[in-house]
Amino acid sequence: MSAIGFCTGIAGPSRDLLVRRAATARFGQAAFGRVYGFVYSGLDLGLAMAPVIFGQMMDGGHFSHVLIGIAVLQTLAIFTALRVGKAV
């Protein structure tokens, strides 16, 4: 649990800096709050929906589908972050 907390603590600020840099570079300083709110609303929605979706898969005994789904979503997240980093 300590390692999970440590890694989450490291990832959080870098994610925040990525969002800040992308928002201000594309839309200017005035749009920063709107972009930040949109991103974090999406994170909240994903955090709320993932247990429902993956929980149903686990209840159905499709454990490999859960791992594949997580791998796909993580890969999409990595490529999205790389794309934002290049666009800035």
PyMOL commands that set and color helices and strands:
alter all, ss='L'
color gray80, all
select helices_A, chain A and resi 2-27+29-59+63-87
alter helices_A, ss='H'
color red, helices_A
deselect
rebuild
show_as cartoon
